[in-house]
C-alpha cells in the first residue's frame, strides 16, 4: 500500500564537514574562494555528520539510534564522481559499523549559479541493521541547485528507490535551503571547514516502511 506524506521542516546541522580540494588558490575571502572552486580541476572531499536519531524520510525505528555518517567523494575534471559512505552506531556494544553506500554520478554547471547532477547509489546494510532505510537496495537521483548571491542555496532533487523483498518501488521529492559557513586553512591554505545549516521538506511514497517491518518479522 502506498502512502503519501509531507513531514514538517527539519533543521539539519552538518556538524563536521570539511574538504581538501586539489587545486592552487591564494588566501581570499571565503565567499570569493567558493566562487572560484572549479570542479573541472578535480577535487577530493571527506566529511562526517552526526544524527541524534537515524530518520529516513520522516520514519524511524522504535529504538532511538544516534548515528555518525562518514563520507568521501572524488570528482574528476569532467564532472564524473565516485563517492562512498559508512554508517557508524557509537551506542552499540558490537556491530557498530551498520552499513554504507557506493555511488557514481555526474555533476555539471548549467550556468554560473545553477548546478545539476545525476547519480546511482548502491546501498549496503548488515544483517543486524535496524535502519528503516535498510529496505532500500539502490537509488537513482537527479537534482538542481541555485546559488543566490552566495547567501542561500535552494535545491530540488528527485529519488527513485529500488526496494528489496519484492515490494513496489518508491519515489521521493526533496526541497531544501542551505547556507555554508566556511573556514579556510584547516590543514593547508587551500583546505576548507564547512558547516551547512539546512532546512528541508520531503514528500514521497512509503513502500520502504512496509518492506522494513516485513523483513524484521522474518
N, C-alpha and C positions, 0 to 999 in steps of 0.2 A: 504494500500500500504506500502510495506517495503522499507526503505531507509537505506543504509549503510553509515556510516560516520566515519571519524577519525579526531577529533579535535586536535588543537595544544597542546603542552605540557603545563600543568597548574601547577603553583607553589602554593602549599597549605601550609600555616603555621598553625600548631595547636598551637594557642596562649596560651591556658591554658589546659594542660592535666596532671593530677597527679594521682598517685595511692597509696593506702595503702595496703601493702601486708602482709598477715597473716603468718609470718614466723620470726624466730630469726636469725639476721645476725649481724656481727660485723662491725665497721666502716672501709670501704675499698675504694679503687679506684673505680670510678663509673663503668668503663668497667668491672672490675673484679666482681663487685657486680651484674651487669646484667647477667654475665655468670653463676652466682651461683643461680639465680632465678629458683626455681624448681616448675613447675606447679603441680606436684604431691602433694605438701603440701597444695594446695588450696590457692586462692587469691581473694581479692576484689579490684576493681578498679573503680574510678569515674573520670569524666573529662568533659570539656566543650570546644567547638570550636566556633569561630566567623567567619561568612562568610559575606563579604561586599555585596554579592548578591547571592541568593539561586539559584544555577545552577544544573541541573540534566542531566548528560550525554551530556554536551555541549549545553543544551537548557535552556532557562529562560523565564519567563513571560515578558510581555511588561512593567510591573512595577518593578523597582528595589526593591528587598526585602532583606534587611540585616537580618541575622538570627543568633541566638545563639542556638547551638546544645548541649544539656546536655546528658550525657550517664553514665551508670553504668553497671558493669559486675562482676559476681561472677563465679569463676571457681572451680569446685570440684577436689578432689585428682586424680580422674581417667581421667581428661581432659574434662569432660562434663561441659558446661557452660550455664548460663542464663544471658540475658542482656536486657536492656531497654533504650530507648532514648526519648527525648522530644524536640520539635521544638518551640522556643520562638521568636516572632516577636516584637522587642522592639519599632519599629516606629509606631505601631498601637495604636489607642486610645482604642479599645475594641478587644476582641478575640485574645489576644496576644499569647495564647497557641494554636498553629496551628495544631499540630499533634504529632505523635510519633510512636514508634515501640516496639515490644516484640520479642525476638529471643531465640532459643535454638540451641546448636550445640556441636561439639566435636573438640578440638584442640589436636594434637598429634605430637610427635617427631619422625621423620624418622631417623635422625642422630643427632650428637651434634649441627650442624649448620642448618640442613634442617628441616623445620617445615611445617605441613599441617593442614588443617581444613575444616570442612563441617558445614553448618548451615541452618536453616529455619527461616525466618523472616516474621512476620505478621505486616503490616503497618496500621496505623490509621490516618485519617485526619478529620478535622472539615468540616462542610457543606460549610463554607465560605472560605476554603483554596484556595489560588492562586498558590500553588506549582505545578510545572509541574509534579513532581513525584506522585501527588495525584491520578493519573490514575492507579498506581500500587497497587495491592491488597496484594501480598505476593511474597517472593523471596527465591529461593534455591541457595546457594553459595558453591563453592569449591575453595580452594586456597592453594598455595605453596609459601614459602618464604625461602631465604637462607642468613644467616649472613656471610658476607665476612670480616673476621679479625676484627670484631666489628667496622668497618668503614662505610660500606653501607649495606643496606638490600634490594635486589631486591625481588619483589613479583609479582606473576601472579595469577589472580583469574578469575573465570567464574561465571556469574549470569544468572539464568533463571527466568524471571519475569512473574508472572501471572497477567493479566490486568483485569480491570473492564469493564463494558459497552459492553461485548461481542466481543471485538477486539482480533485479534491474539496476541499471547504472544511474549515476546522479549528475546533475548539472548545477553549478553554483555561480552566482554573480556577486562580486565584491566591489564596493566603492569605498575609497579611503582618502584622507587628507593627512599629510605629514609635514614635518619641518625638521631639517637636520641641523644639529648644533655640532660644529666641527672644531677640533683641537688638533693642530698640526705639530709635527716634530716629536712624536712619542718615542720612536727609536732612531729615526734619521730625519733630515729636513724635509723629505718628501713622503713621510708617513702621516696617517690621519687617525684620530679617535673620533667616532661619530656616535651621538645619542639622538635617536629619532622618535620623539613622541608621535603617536599615530592614532587617529580616530577612524574606525571603520564600521561599515554596515554590510552584513552578509544576508543573502537570501538564496534559497535553493530547495531541492528535494531531499528526502531523508531516508532513502533506501539503506544507506550505510548503517543507520541506527538499528533497523530490524536485523540486518546481517550480523552486526556485532553481537547482539544479545542471543541470536540463534547459535552463533559459534561458541559462546560462553557456556551454553547448555550441553554442547556435545561432549 
